[in-house]
Amino acid sequence: MTYKHSKQRDMIMEFMQSMPGHASAEQIYEGMNQAGLKISLATIYRNLGILSDIQQVRKIPIDGDRFVYDKTSEPHYHFFCEKCHNLYDLEAPFDPEYQNQFTHDQVVGNIHSHEVVVKGVCKDCLDK
């Protein structure tokens, strides 16, 4: 599917590039509004969906129906702290062949990608 160019989408991408780390749609909404960039939460959700579809951001599942968005569109792994709820990029080499370890008998269809989110408690939370 092709999408028309959007000033709002550009604003969201520019704002995300200025943010450290990962952010939920709500965090992006709050940050943009605090910065004086008035945009509705629905517009942010819609445009994050498009940005994810065109692979300019990655939509990462955290807990059940909770997602954060990653401005780094290249495949990589993540660590989620179950205490402070921060998501960190892991400095581990991404292995595109990992998904080929699963036999065709284990899944229906073809595997074309994979997401890995390792969960635990981060060093900062352990030190508290």
Backbone as JSON Lines, residues from 0, in Angstrom:
{"i":0,"aa":"M","n":[0.84,-1.18,0.0],"ca":[0.0,0.0,0.0],"c":[0.89,1.24,0.0]}
{"i":1,"aa":"T","n":[0.49,2.24,-0.76],"ca":[1.25,3.49,-0.78],"c":[0.49,4.55,0.01]}
{"i":2,"aa":"Y","n":[1.26,5.44,0.61],"ca":[0.68,6.49,1.44],"c":[1.14,7.84,0.92]}
{"i":3,"aa":"K","n":[0.25,8.82,0.99],"ca":[0.6,10.18,0.62],"c":[1.53,10.76,1.68]}
{"i":4,"aa":"H","n":[2.35,11.71,1.26],"ca":[3.23,12.41,2.18],"c":[2.38,13.18,3.19]}
{"i":5,"aa":"S","n":[2.85,13.24,4.43],"ca":[2.08,13.89,5.49],"c":[2.99,14.75,6.36]}
{"i":6,"aa":"K","n":[2.61,16.01,6.56],"ca":[3.37,16.9,7.45],"c":[3.34,16.37,8.88]}
{"i":7,"aa":"Q","n":[2.19,15.83,9.29],"ca":[2.08,15.29,10.65],"c":[3.02,14.11,10.84]}
{"i":8,"aa":"R","n":[3.12,13.25,9.84],"ca":[4.03,12.1,9.92],"c":[5.47,12.58,10.02]}
{"i":9,"aa":"D","n":[5.81,13.61,9.25],"ca":[7.16,14.2,9.34],"c":[7.41,14.75,10.73]}
{"i":10,"aa":"M","n":[6.41,15.43,11.3],"ca":[6.56,15.99,12.66],"c":[6.8,14.88,13.68]}
{"i":11,"aa":"I","n":[6.06,13.79,13.56],"ca":[6.2,12.67,14.5],"c":[7.59,12.06,14.36]}
{"i":12,"aa":"M","n":[8.05,11.83,13.14],"ca":[9.39,11.25,12.93],"c":[10.47,12.18,13.46]}
{"i":13,"aa":"E","n":[10.34,13.46,13.19],"ca":[11.33,14.43,13.67],"c":[11.35,14.45,15.2]}
{"i":14,"aa":"F","n":[10.18,14.41,15.81],"ca":[10.12,14.39,17.27],"c":[10.73,13.11,17.82]}
{"i":15,"aa":"M","n":[10.42,11.98,17.21],"ca":[10.98,10.7,17.68],"c":[12.51,10.69,17.56]}
{"i":16,"aa":"Q","n":[13.04,11.3,16.51],"ca":[14.5,11.34,16.34],"c":[15.15,12.14,17.46]}
{"i":17,"aa":"S","n":[14.43,13.11,18.02],"ca":[14.99,13.94,19.1],"c":[14.88,13.27,20.47]}
{"i":18,"aa":"M","n":[14.08,12.2,20.55],"ca":[13.87,11.51,21.83],"c":[14.92,10.43,22.03]}
{"i":19,"aa":"P","n":[15.35,10.25,23.28],"ca":[16.22,9.1,23.55],"c":[15.39,7.83,23.7]}
{"i":20,"aa":"G","n":[15.87,6.74,23.2],"ca":[15.22,5.45,23.44],"c":[13.92,5.24,22.7]}
{"i":21,"aa":"H","n":[13.02,4.53,23.35],"ca":[11.74,4.1,22.79],"c":[10.61,4.86,23.46]}
{"i":22,"aa":"A","n":[9.45,4.92,22.81],"ca":[8.33,5.65,23.39],"c":[7.01,5.04,22.96]}
{"i":23,"aa":"S","n":[6.04,5.13,23.84],"ca":[4.67,4.73,23.5],"c":[4.0,5.87,22.74]}
{"i":24,"aa":"A","n":[2.88,5.59,22.13],"ca":[2.12,6.63,21.44],"c":[1.74,7.74,22.41]}
{"i":25,"aa":"E","n":[1.37,7.36,23.64],"ca":[0.98,8.35,24.65],"c":[2.16,9.24,25.03]}
{"i":26,"aa":"Q","n":[3.36,8.66,25.16],"ca":[4.54,9.45,25.49],"c":[4.89,10.41,24.36]}
{"i":27,"aa":"I","n":[4.74,9.96,23.14],"ca":[4.99,10.84,21.99],"c":[3.98,11.97,21.99]}
{"i":28,"aa":"Y","n":[2.72,11.64,22.23],"ca":[1.65,12.65,22.29],"c":[1.95,13.7,23.36]}
{"i":29,"aa":"E","n":[2.27,13.24,24.58],"ca":[2.56,14.17,25.68],"c":[3.77,15.03,25.37]}
{"i":30,"aa":"G","n":[4.83,14.42,24.85],"ca":[6.04,15.16,24.54],"c":[5.83,16.19,23.45]}
{"i":31,"aa":"M","n":[5.1,15.83,22.42],"ca":[4.85,16.76,21.33],"c":[3.99,17.93,21.8]}
{"i":32,"aa":"N","n":[2.98,17.64,22.6],"ca":[2.12,18.72,23.09],"c":[2.88,19.63,24.05]}
{"i":33,"aa":"Q","n":[3.76,19.06,24.89],"ca":[4.58,19.89,25.78],"c":[5.54,20.77,24.98]}
{"i":34,"aa":"A","n":[5.96,20.3,23.82],"ca":[6.85,21.07,22.95],"c":[6.09,22.07,22.08]}
{"i":35,"aa":"G","n":[4.77,22.14,22.27],"ca":[3.96,23.09,21.51],"c":[3.53,22.58,20.14]}
{"i":36,"aa":"L","n":[3.74,21.31,19.89],"ca":[3.34,20.7,18.62],"c":[1.98,20.04,18.82]}
{"i":37,"aa":"K","n":[0.93,20.76,18.54],"ca":[-0.43,20.28,18.8],"c":[-0.85,19.26,17.75]}
{"i":38,"aa":"I","n":[-1.09,18.06,18.24],"ca":[-1.48,16.96,17.37],"c":[-2.3,16.0,18.22]}
{"i":39,"aa":"S","n":[-3.34,15.42,17.67],"ca":[-4.21,14.55,18.47],"c":[-3.58,13.17,18.65]}
{"i":40,"aa":"L","n":[-3.99,12.5,19.72],"ca":[-3.51,11.16,19.99],"c":[-3.93,10.2,18.87]}
{"i":41,"aa":"A","n":[-5.14,10.37,18.35],"ca":[-5.61,9.52,17.24],"c":[-4.72,9.68,16.01]}
{"i":42,"aa":"T","n":[-4.31,10.92,15.73],"ca":[-3.42,11.18,14.59],"c":[-2.07,10.51,14.8]}
{"i":43,"aa":"I","n":[-1.58,10.55,16.03],"ca":[-0.3,9.9,16.34],"c":[-0.42,8.4,16.14]}
{"i":44,"aa":"Y","n":[-1.47,7.79,16.68],"ca":[-1.67,6.34,16.5],"c":[-1.76,5.97,15.02]}
{"i":45,"aa":"R","n":[-2.53,6.72,14.27],"ca":[-2.72,6.43,12.84],"c":[-1.38,6.52,12.1]}
{"i":46,"aa":"N","n":[-0.63,7.57,12.37],"ca":[0.64,7.76,11.67],"c":[1.72,6.8,12.14]}
{"i":47,"aa":"L","n":[1.71,6.42,13.41],"ca":[2.66,5.4,13.86],"c":[2.37,4.06,13.17]}
{"i":48,"aa":"G","n":[1.1,3.77,12.95],"ca":[0.74,2.56,12.21],"c":[1.28,2.6,10.79]}
{"i":49,"aa":"I","n":[1.16,3.75,10.15],"ca":[1.68,3.89,8.79],"c":[3.2,3.79,8.79]}
{"i":50,"aa":"L","n":[3.85,4.49,9.74],"ca":[5.32,4.45,9.82],"c":[5.81,3.03,10.06]}
{"i":51,"aa":"S","n":[5.05,2.27,10.83],"ca":[5.39,0.87,11.06],"c":[5.19,0.05,9.78]}
{"i":52,"aa":"D","n":[4.09,0.3,9.08],"ca":[3.81,-0.41,7.82],"c":[4.92,-0.19,6.78]}
{"i":53,"aa":"I","n":[5.43,1.04,6.71],"ca":[6.46,1.35,5.72],"c":[7.87,1.18,6.3]}
{"i":54,"aa":"Q","n":[7.94,0.6,7.47],"ca":[9.18,0.2,8.13],"c":[10.13,1.35,8.43]}
{"i":55,"aa":"Q","n":[9.55,2.51,8.78],"ca":[10.37,3.63,9.24],"c":[10.51,3.61,10.76]}
{"i":56,"aa":"V","n":[9.59,2.94,11.44],"ca":[9.69,2.69,12.88],"c":[9.32,1.23,13.11]}
{"i":57,"aa":"R","n":[9.72,0.73,14.27],"ca":[9.35,-0.65,14.65],"c":[8.36,-0.58,15.8]}
{"i":58,"aa":"K","n":[7.29,-1.33,15.7],"ca":[6.29,-1.45,16.75],"c":[6.65,-2.68,17.57]}
{"i":59,"aa":"I","n":[6.96,-2.46,18.86],"ca":[7.47,-3.55,19.69],"c":[6.45,-3.87,20.78]}
{"i":60,"aa":"P","n":[5.96,-5.11,20.82],"ca":[5.03,-5.5,21.89],"c":[5.77,-5.63,23.21]}
{"i":61,"aa":"I","n":[5.19,-5.08,24.28],"ca":[5.82,-5.12,25.6],"c":[5.04,-6.02,26.54]}
{"i":62,"aa":"D","n":[3.84,-5.65,26.85],"ca":[2.99,-6.44,27.76],"c":[1.6,-6.54,27.17]}
{"i":63,"aa":"G","n":[1.21,-7.71,26.77],"ca":[-0.15,-7.9,26.26],"c":[-0.47,-6.97,25.12]}
{"i":64,"aa":"D","n":[-1.25,-5.93,25.41],"ca":[-1.67,-4.99,24.38],"c":[-0.89,-3.68,24.43]}
{"i":65,"aa":"R","n":[0.22,-3.64,25.13],"ca":[1.04,-2.44,25.25],"c":[2.2,-2.5,24.25]}
{"i":66,"aa":"F","n":[2.42,-1.39,23.54],"ca":[3.47,-1.31,22.53],"c":[4.3,-0.06,22.74]}
{"i":67,"aa":"V","n":[5.56,-0.13,22.32],"ca":[6.39,1.05,22.2],"c":[6.92,1.08,20.77]}
{"i":68,"aa":"Y","n":[7.38,2.24,20.37],"ca":[7.86,2.43,19.01],"c":[9.35,2.76,19.04]}
{"i":69,"aa":"D","n":[10.06,2.18,18.11],"ca":[11.5,2.31,18.03],"c":[11.85,3.02,16.74]}
{"i":70,"aa":"K","n":[12.58,4.11,16.86],"ca":[12.96,4.88,15.67],"c":[14.06,4.19,14.87]}
{"i":71,"aa":"T","n":[14.7,3.18,15.46],"ca":[15.72,2.41,14.76],"c":[15.01,1.3,14.0]}
{"i":72,"aa":"S","n":[14.92,1.44,12.7],"ca":[14.14,0.48,11.92],"c":[14.91,-0.79,11.58]}
{"i":73,"aa":"E","n":[16.24,-0.78,11.76],"ca":[17.01,-1.99,11.49],"c":[16.69,-3.04,12.55]}
{"i":74,"aa":"P","n":[16.65,-4.31,12.17],"ca":[16.35,-5.36,13.15],"c":[17.41,-5.44,14.25]}
{"i":75,"aa":"H","n":[16.96,-5.56,15.48],"ca":[17.84,-5.73,16.63],"c":[17.01,-6.27,17.79]}
{"i":76,"aa":"Y","n":[17.67,-6.68,18.84],"ca":[17.0,-7.28,19.99],"c":[16.82,-6.25,21.11]}
{"i":77,"aa":"H","n":[15.9,-6.56,22.03],"ca":[15.57,-5.64,23.13],"c":[15.56,-6.35,24.47]}
{"i":78,"aa":"F","n":[15.75,-5.55,25.53],"ca":[15.6,-6.01,26.9],"c":[14.54,-5.13,27.55]}
{"i":79,"aa":"F","n":[13.53,-5.75,28.16],"ca":[12.46,-5.03,28.84],"c":[12.59,-5.24,30.34]}
{"i":80,"aa":"C","n":[12.71,-4.14,31.1],"ca":[12.78,-4.24,32.56],"c":[11.36,-4.31,33.11]}
{"i":81,"aa":"E","n":[11.06,-5.4,33.79],"ca":[9.72,-5.61,34.34],"c":[9.45,-4.75,35.56]}
{"i":82,"aa":"K","n":[10.47,-4.09,36.1],"ca":[10.28,-3.24,37.27],"c":[10.04,-1.78,36.87]}
{"i":83,"aa":"C","n":[10.95,-1.21,36.07],"ca":[10.82,0.21,35.69],"c":[10.12,0.39,34.34]}
{"i":84,"aa":"H","n":[9.89,-0.71,33.63],"ca":[9.19,-0.72,32.33],"c":[9.95,-0.01,31.22]}
{"i":85,"aa":"N","n":[11.26,0.12,31.37],"ca":[12.08,0.69,30.29],"c":[12.46,-0.4,29.31]}
{"i":86,"aa":"L","n":[12.63,0.0,28.07],"ca":[13.05,-0.91,27.01],"c":[14.42,-0.47,26.53]}
{"i":87,"aa":"Y","n":[15.34,-1.4,26.45],"ca":[16.72,-1.11,26.05],"c":[17.08,-1.9,24.8]}
{"i":88,"aa":"D","n":[17.87,-1.28,23.93],"ca":[18.43,-2.01,22.8],"c":[19.55,-2.89,23.32]}
{"i":89,"aa":"L","n":[19.6,-4.12,22.85],"ca":[20.69,-5.03,23.22],"c":[21.79,-4.95,22.17]}
{"i":90,"aa":"E","n":[23.0,-4.9,22.64],"ca":[24.16,-4.85,21.75],"c":[24.57,-6.27,21.37]}
{"i":91,"aa":"A","n":[23.66,-7.01,20.83],"ca":[23.94,-8.37,20.38],"c":[23.72,-8.41,18.88]}
{"i":92,"aa":"P","n":[24.53,-9.16,18.16],"ca":[24.34,-9.22,16.71],"c":[23.0,-9.85,16.36]}
{"i":93,"aa":"F","n":[22.28,-9.19,15.48],"ca":[20.99,-9.7,15.03],"c":[21.25,-10.85,14.06]}
{"i":94,"aa":"D","n":[20.59,-11.97,14.27],"ca":[20.79,-13.14,13.42],"c":[19.54,-13.4,12.59]}
{"i":95,"aa":"P","n":[19.55,-12.97,11.32],"ca":[18.36,-13.19,10.49],"c":[18.08,-14.67,10.24]}
{"i":96,"aa":"E","n":[19.05,-15.53,10.46],"ca":[18.86,-16.97,10.25],"c":[18.2,-17.65,11.45]}
{"i":97,"aa":"Y","n":[18.06,-16.93,12.56],"ca":[17.47,-17.5,13.78],"c":[16.12,-18.14,13.48]}
{"i":98,"aa":"Q","n":[15.31,-17.45,12.7],"ca":[13.97,-17.94,12.41],"c":[13.99,-19.23,11.6]}
{"i":99,"aa":"N","n":[15.11,-19.53,10.94],"ca":[15.2,-20.75,10.15],"c":[15.41,-21.99,11.0]}
{"i":100,"aa":"Q","n":[15.61,-21.82,12.31],"ca":[15.76,-22.95,13.21],"c":[14.45,-23.7,13.4]}
{"i":101,"aa":"F","n":[13.35,-23.04,13.1],"ca":[12.04,-23.65,13.27],"c":[11.69,-24.41,12.0]}
{"i":102,"aa":"T","n":[11.31,-25.64,12.16],"ca":[10.98,-26.44,10.99],"c":[9.61,-26.06,10.45]}
{"i":103,"aa":"H","n":[9.39,-26.39,9.23],"ca":[8.1,-26.11,8.6],"c":[6.97,-26.83,9.33]}
{"i":104,"aa":"D","n":[7.27,-27.97,9.96],"ca":[6.25,-28.72,10.69],"c":[5.8,-28.0,11.96]}
{"i":105,"aa":"Q","n":[6.64,-27.09,12.48],"ca":[6.3,-26.39,13.71],"c":[5.39,-25.19,13.47]}
{"i":106,"aa":"V","n":[5.39,-24.65,12.29],"ca":[4.59,-23.46,11.99],"c":[3.81,-23.68,10.7]}
{"i":107,"aa":"V","n":[2.75,-22.94,10.58],"ca":[1.97,-22.98,9.35],"c":[2.39,-21.78,8.52]}
{"i":108,"aa":"G","n":[2.86,-22.01,7.32],"ca":[3.26,-20.92,6.45],"c":[4.76,-20.65,6.5]}
{"i":109,"aa":"N","n":[5.14,-19.47,6.03],"ca":[6.55,-19.08,5.97],"c":[6.85,-18.01,7.01]}
{"i":110,"aa":"I","n":[7.97,-18.14,7.69],"ca":[8.42,-17.12,8.64],"c":[9.23,-16.1,7.86]}
{"i":111,"aa":"H","n":[8.89,-14.82,7.99],"ca":[9.62,-13.78,7.27],"c":[10.37,-12.83,8.19]}
{"i":112,"aa":"S","n":[10.07,-12.85,9.49],"ca":[10.8,-11.98,10.43],"c":[10.56,-12.49,11.85]}
{"i":113,"aa":"H","n":[11.31,-11.91,12.78],"ca":[11.11,-12.26,14.19],"c":[11.48,-11.08,15.07]}
{"i":114,"aa":"E","n":[10.87,-11.02,16.24],"ca":[11.15,-10.01,17.26],"c":[11.56,-10.74,18.52]}
{"i":115,"aa":"V","n":[12.62,-10.28,19.17],"ca":[13.02,-10.87,20.43],"c":[13.06,-9.76,21.47]}
{"i":116,"aa":"V","n":[12.28,-9.95,22.55],"ca":[12.31,-9.05,23.69],"c":[12.63,-9.92,24.9]}
{"i":117,"aa":"V","n":[13.83,-9.73,25.44],"ca":[14.26,-10.44,26.63],"c":[13.73,-9.66,27.83]}
{"i":118,"aa":"K","n":[13.14,-10.35,28.8],"ca":[12.55,-9.66,29.96],"c":[13.27,-10.03,31.24]}
{"i":119,"aa":"G","n":[13.34,-9.07,32.15],"ca":[13.99,-9.26,33.44],"c":[14.0,-7.96,34.2]}
{"i":120,"aa":"V","n":[15.0,-7.78,35.07],"ca":[15.15,-6.56,35.85],"c":[16.49,-5.94,35.48]}
{"i":121,"aa":"C","n":[16.47,-4.65,35.13],"ca":[17.69,-3.97,34.67],"c":[18.65,-3.72,35.83]}
{"i":122,"aa":"K","n":[19.89,-3.39,35.48],"ca":[20.93,-3.15,36.47],"c":[20.57,-2.0,37.39]}
{"i":123,"aa":"D","n":[20.01,-0.91,36.85],"ca":[19.64,0.24,37.69],"c":[18.64,-0.16,38.75]}
{"i":124,"aa":"C","n":[17.65,-0.96,38.38],"ca":[16.64,-1.4,39.36],"c":[17.24,-2.37,40.38]}
{"i":125,"aa":"L","n":[18.16,-3.22,39.94],"ca":[18.81,-4.14,40.87],"c":[19.67,-3.4,41.89]}
{"i":126,"aa":"D","n":[20.27,-2.27,41.46],"ca":[21.14,-1.49,42.35],"c":[20.37,-0.65,43.35]}
{"i":127,"aa":"K","n":[19.07,-0.51,43.17],"ca":[18.27,0.32,44.09],"c":[17.97,-0.41,45.36]}
